[in-house]
Amino acid sequence: MTTEISVAEMRSANKRTAPFLHNTPIMSSENINEKVGVPVLFKCEHLQKTGSFKVRGALNSAILAKEQMAKGVIAHSSGNHGQALAWAAQKIGLPCTIVVPDNAPISKIDGMKEYNANLVFCESTVTSRESVCAEQAEKLEYYFVNPYDCESMINGHASIAFEILEQAGDDIDSIFLSVGGGGFASSVAFFIGNLRPDIEVFLVEPEDKQLSNLLANNVPCPVDTLDTMADGVRVAHVGTLCEPILRKFCTGKVISVKEEEIKEALKLVWTRLKQRIEPSAALAFAGVLYHKPEHVKRPLVILCGGNVDTNYVID
């Protein structure tokens, strides 16, 4: 598999995966522009294959695994990564097993099943996910595709940055995205930081994550799993590959938001942009809606996913 994170590898991954993926659209809303006070662009990655950005890195990883004659692929996931890897494996003809925490949304579980993944359930802790996945990987002799701490995932995710620069590179001064394990965040930050350092990349997190303290002071979050409605970013710690990249490009650019702010941002996108995103995507917009730095005048928000549990209702 790929052993380095580089712009060259990101370019190769983009060429490798582009024929299979959507070039997702960019949208805007006059009402939202008025509320924020500046024009806001939305990169609609919730309209991507399987409903999230995850498929970009997952497809790159699966293709590389097949090239190296892997028997199959395996991962642990609460939903989006699992759906993405299952779809990618099905697309290229590899078996796929996903280890799923028992609190994963039903809609995401159903999605993984629809892509013919074999599901193995575990407790809803990072320790349980990792240990059960390691046991299954050894038993099946499958290649493990880490949801975020993985070179092929990070390189694969960068295809969204290619699209953003082509679609809106001259119209934005910043990119806001939700951060969980850090694979997507480090991919965009690395690519944009190397090719367009004039565009700032802001990471938006649930307030208990405390990523800014890690990047600035090397103090990690005291818990493993966050209690947040944004189920796609409940992992409290960023990956070991991601941390130095985020420290280099995003120190001082982490925005923490409250649960109520995520909820209100979600309502606004649903009712004004008319897009059914999931709370993890609304997290990024909450950073702009409530905490946009004064100097930011042309933000772009990546709506990272749209896999909403059908039982989910906003009060």
C-alpha positions as CSV (number, residue, x, y, z in Angstrom):
1,M,0.0,0.0,0.0
2,T,1.0,3.6,-0.3
3,T,3.7,4.5,2.2
4,E,3.8,8.3,2.0
5,I,1.4,11.2,2.1
6,S,2.3,13.6,-0.7
7,V,0.8,15.8,-3.4
8,A,2.1,13.4,-6.0
9,E,0.3,10.5,-4.4
10,M,-2.8,12.6,-4.0
11,R,-2.7,13.3,-7.7
12,S,-2.3,9.6,-8.5
13,A,-5.3,8.8,-6.2
14,N,-7.4,11.4,-7.9
15,K,-6.8,9.9,-11.3
16,R,-7.3,6.4,-9.9
17,T,-10.7,7.1,-8.4
18,A,-12.2,10.0,-10.5
19,P,-13.9,7.7,-13.1
20,F,-16.1,6.1,-10.3
21,L,-17.0,9.2,-8.3
22,H,-19.3,12.2,-8.5
23,N,-17.8,15.7,-8.9
24,T,-20.2,17.0,-6.2
25,P,-21.8,20.4,-6.8
26,I,-21.4,23.7,-4.9
27,M,-24.5,25.5,-3.7
28,S,-25.4,28.7,-1.9
29,S,-28.4,30.4,-0.3
30,E,-29.2,34.1,-0.2
31,N,-31.0,33.7,3.1
32,I,-27.9,32.0,4.6
33,N,-25.7,34.7,3.2
34,E,-27.8,37.3,4.9
35,K,-27.6,35.5,8.2
36,V,-23.9,35.0,8.1
37,G,-23.1,38.5,6.7
38,V,-20.9,37.2,3.9
39,P,-21.4,34.9,0.9
40,V,-21.1,31.2,1.9
41,L,-20.4,28.4,-0.6
42,F,-21.3,24.8,0.3
43,K,-19.5,21.9,-1.2
44,C,-22.2,19.2,-1.3
45,E,-20.3,16.1,-0.5
46,H,-23.4,14.6,1.1
47,L,-24.4,13.9,-2.6
48,Q,-21.3,11.8,-3.1
49,K,-21.5,8.0,-3.7
50,T,-22.7,6.3,-0.4
51,G,-23.6,9.8,1.0
52,S,-20.2,11.0,2.3
53,F,-16.7,12.0,1.4
54,K,-15.4,8.7,2.9
55,V,-15.8,6.9,-0.4
56,R,-12.9,8.9,-1.9
57,G,-10.3,7.4,0.4
58,A,-12.0,4.1,0.7
59,L,-12.1,3.5,-3.0
60,N,-8.4,4.5,-3.3
61,S,-7.6,2.0,-0.5
62,A,-9.6,-0.8,-1.9
63,I,-8.1,-0.5,-5.4
64,L,-4.6,-0.5,-4.0
65,A,-5.5,-3.5,-1.8
66,K,-6.7,-5.4,-4.8
67,E,-3.6,-4.6,-6.7
68,Q,-1.6,-6.2,-3.9
69,M,-3.8,-9.4,-4.1
70,A,-5.6,-8.8,-0.7
71,K,-8.2,-11.5,0.2
72,G,-10.6,-8.8,1.3
73,V,-10.8,-5.5,3.3
74,I,-11.9,-4.8,6.8
75,A,-12.6,-1.7,8.9
76,H,-14.4,-0.5,12.0
77,S,-17.0,2.2,11.5
78,S,-20.1,3.8,12.9
79,G,-21.4,4.0,9.4
80,N,-20.0,6.4,6.8
81,H,-16.6,4.7,6.4
82,G,-18.2,1.3,6.6
83,Q,-20.6,2.2,3.8
84,A,-17.9,3.7,1.7
85,L,-15.5,0.7,2.0
86,A,-18.3,-1.8,1.4
87,W,-19.4,0.1,-1.7
88,A,-15.8,0.3,-2.9
89,A,-15.1,-3.3,-2.3
90,Q,-18.3,-4.4,-4.0
91,K,-17.4,-2.1,-7.0
92,I,-14.1,-3.8,-7.6
93,G,-15.0,-7.3,-6.5
94,L,-13.4,-7.7,-3.0
95,P,-15.1,-9.2,0.1
96,C,-15.6,-6.7,3.0
97,T,-16.2,-7.0,6.7
98,I,-17.1,-4.0,8.9
99,V,-16.9,-4.0,12.7
100,V,-19.8,-1.8,13.9
101,P,-20.4,-0.2,17.3
102,D,-23.8,-1.2,18.8
103,N,-24.9,2.5,18.9
104,A,-24.5,3.1,15.2
105,P,-27.5,4.7,13.4
106,I,-29.8,2.2,11.9
107,S,-29.8,4.0,8.5
108,K,-26.0,3.5,8.3
109,I,-26.2,-0.1,9.4
110,D,-28.8,-0.7,6.6
111,G,-26.5,1.1,4.1
112,M,-23.6,-1.2,4.9
113,K,-25.8,-4.3,4.5
114,E,-27.1,-3.0,1.2
115,Y,-23.5,-3.0,-0.1
116,N,-23.1,-6.6,0.9
117,A,-20.7,-6.1,3.8
118,N,-20.5,-8.7,6.5
119,L,-21.2,-6.9,9.8
120,V,-19.6,-7.8,13.2
121,F,-21.0,-5.8,16.1
122,C,-19.0,-4.5,19.1
123,E,-19.3,-2.2,22.1
124,S,-19.4,1.5,21.5
125,T,-15.9,2.3,22.6
126,V,-12.8,2.9,20.5
127,T,-11.0,0.1,22.4
128,S,-13.7,-2.4,21.6
129,R,-13.8,-1.3,17.9
130,E,-10.1,-1.6,17.5
131,S,-9.7,-4.9,19.3
132,V,-12.6,-6.7,17.6
133,C,-11.5,-5.4,14.2
134,A,-7.9,-6.6,14.8
135,E,-9.2,-10.1,15.8
136,Q,-11.4,-10.3,12.7
137,A,-8.6,-9.1,10.4
138,E,-6.2,-11.7,11.7
139,K,-8.9,-14.4,11.4
140,L,-9.9,-13.5,7.9
141,E,-6.5,-12.4,6.7
142,Y,-8.1,-9.2,5.3
143,Y,-6.4,-5.9,4.7
144,F,-7.3,-3.4,7.4
145,V,-8.3,0.1,6.1
146,N,-8.2,2.5,9.0
147,P,-11.0,5.1,8.9
148,Y,-8.6,8.0,9.3
149,D,-5.0,7.0,10.2
150,C,-4.1,5.6,6.8
151,E,-2.0,6.9,4.0
152,S,-4.2,5.6,1.2
153,M,-7.3,7.1,2.9
154,I,-5.6,10.5,3.3
155,N,-4.3,10.6,-0.2
156,G,-7.6,9.5,-1.6
157,H,-9.7,12.1,0.2
158,A,-7.6,14.9,-1.4
159,S,-9.7,14.5,-4.6
160,I,-12.3,16.8,-3.0
161,A,-9.6,19.6,-2.8
162,F,-8.9,19.2,-6.5
163,E,-12.6,19.8,-7.2
164,I,-12.9,22.7,-4.8
165,L,-10.0,24.5,-6.5
166,E,-11.4,23.9,-9.9
167,Q,-14.9,25.0,-9.0
168,A,-14.3,27.9,-6.6
169,G,-10.5,28.4,-6.1
170,D,-10.7,32.0,-7.1
171,D,-13.8,32.7,-5.1
172,I,-12.9,31.6,-1.5
173,D,-10.5,32.7,1.2
174,S,-11.2,29.8,3.6
175,I,-12.5,26.2,3.9
176,F,-14.4,25.0,7.0
177,L,-14.8,21.3,7.6
178,S,-15.8,19.0,10.5
179,V,-13.0,17.1,12.2
180,G,-13.2,13.6,13.8
181,G,-10.3,11.2,13.5
182,G,-8.5,13.7,11.2
183,G,-8.0,11.8,8.0
184,F,-10.2,14.1,5.9
185,A,-9.0,17.2,7.7
186,S,-5.4,16.4,7.3
187,S,-5.9,15.5,3.6
188,V,-7.5,18.9,2.8
189,A,-5.1,20.8,5.0
190,F,-2.1,19.2,3.5
191,F,-3.2,19.7,-0.1
192,I,-4.4,23.2,0.3
193,G,-1.5,24.2,2.5
194,N,1.0,23.1,-0.1
195,L,-0.8,24.4,-3.2
196,R,-2.9,27.3,-2.0
197,P,-1.6,28.5,1.3
198,D,-3.6,31.7,0.8
199,I,-6.7,29.7,1.6
200,E,-7.1,29.0,5.3
201,V,-8.4,25.6,6.5
202,F,-10.5,25.8,9.6
203,L,-11.4,22.6,11.6
204,V,-14.7,22.6,13.4
205,E,-15.2,20.3,16.4
206,P,-17.6,19.5,19.2
207,E,-16.5,21.5,22.1
208,D,-15.4,18.5,24.2
209,K,-12.8,17.4,21.7
210,Q,-10.3,20.1,22.7
211,L,-8.2,19.6,19.6
212,S,-6.7,23.1,19.9
213,N,-5.1,22.1,23.2
214,L,-3.5,19.1,21.5
215,L,-2.1,21.0,18.6
216,A,-0.9,24.0,20.6
217,N,0.2,22.4,23.9
218,N,0.3,18.6,23.1
219,V,-2.4,17.9,25.6
220,P,-4.8,15.2,24.4
221,C,-8.5,14.9,25.0
222,P,-9.1,13.0,28.3
223,V,-11.8,10.7,26.8
224,D,-11.9,8.3,23.9
225,T,-15.4,9.0,22.7
226,L,-17.4,12.2,22.5
227,D,-21.0,12.6,23.5
228,T,-22.3,14.5,20.5
229,M,-25.2,14.4,18.1
230,A,-22.6,14.5,15.3
231,D,-22.2,10.7,15.3
232,G,-19.6,10.8,12.5
233,V,-17.1,12.6,14.6
234,R,-17.4,11.0,18.0
235,V,-13.8,9.7,17.9
236,A,-12.0,12.1,20.4
237,H,-8.5,11.6,19.2
238,V,-6.9,12.3,15.8
239,G,-4.7,9.7,14.2
240,T,-0.9,9.6,14.6
241,L,-0.4,10.4,10.8
242,C,-2.9,13.2,11.0
243,E,-1.7,15.0,14.1
244,P,1.6,16.5,12.7
245,I,-0.2,17.6,9.5
246,L,-2.9,19.4,11.5
247,R,-0.3,20.9,13.8
248,K,1.6,22.3,10.9
249,F,-1.4,23.7,8.9
250,C,-4.2,24.2,11.4
251,T,-2.8,25.3,14.8
252,G,-4.8,28.3,15.8
253,K,-7.6,27.4,13.3
254,V,-9.7,25.1,15.4
255,I,-13.3,26.2,16.2
256,S,-15.3,24.5,18.9
257,V,-19.1,24.6,18.8
258,K,-21.9,23.7,21.2
259,E,-24.5,21.0,20.6
260,E,-27.3,23.6,20.2
261,E,-25.3,25.4,17.6
262,I,-24.9,22.2,15.6
263,K,-28.7,21.7,15.8
264,E,-29.5,25.2,14.6
265,A,-27.0,24.9,11.8
266,L,-28.7,21.7,10.7
267,K,-32.1,23.2,10.7
268,L,-30.9,26.1,8.6
269,V,-29.3,23.9,5.9
270,W,-32.4,21.7,5.8
271,T,-34.9,24.6,5.6
272,R,-32.9,27.2,3.5
273,L,-30.4,25.2,1.4
274,K,-33.0,22.4,1.2
275,Q,-30.3,19.8,1.6
276,R,-30.7,16.8,3.9
277,I,-27.3,16.7,5.6
278,E,-26.4,14.8,8.7
279,P,-25.3,16.5,12.0
280,S,-21.6,15.9,11.3
281,A,-21.9,18.1,8.2
282,A,-23.9,20.7,10.1
283,L,-21.0,20.9,12.5
284,A,-18.8,22.6,9.9
285,F,-21.5,25.1,9.1
286,A,-22.0,25.9,12.8
287,G,-18.4,27.1,12.9
288,V,-19.2,29.7,10.2
289,L,-22.6,30.6,11.4
290,Y,-21.6,31.2,15.0
291,H,-17.9,31.6,15.2
292,K,-16.6,32.9,11.8
293,P,-13.4,34.9,12.3
294,E,-13.9,38.5,11.4
295,H,-11.3,38.5,8.6
296,V,-13.0,35.6,6.8
297,K,-15.1,37.1,3.9
298,R,-15.5,34.2,1.4
299,P,-15.9,30.9,3.3
300,L,-16.6,27.5,1.7
301,V,-18.2,24.9,4.0
302,I,-17.8,21.2,3.2
303,L,-21.0,19.3,3.9
304,C,-19.3,16.0,4.6
305,G,-22.2,13.6,4.7
306,G,-26.0,13.1,4.4
307,N,-26.6,9.7,6.0
308,V,-29.4,10.7,8.3
309,D,-31.2,8.1,10.4
310,T,-34.8,8.0,9.3
311,N,-35.8,7.9,12.9
312,Y,-34.0,11.1,13.6
313,V,-36.3,14.0,14.3
314,I,-35.4,17.6,15.2
315,D,-37.3,18.9,18.2
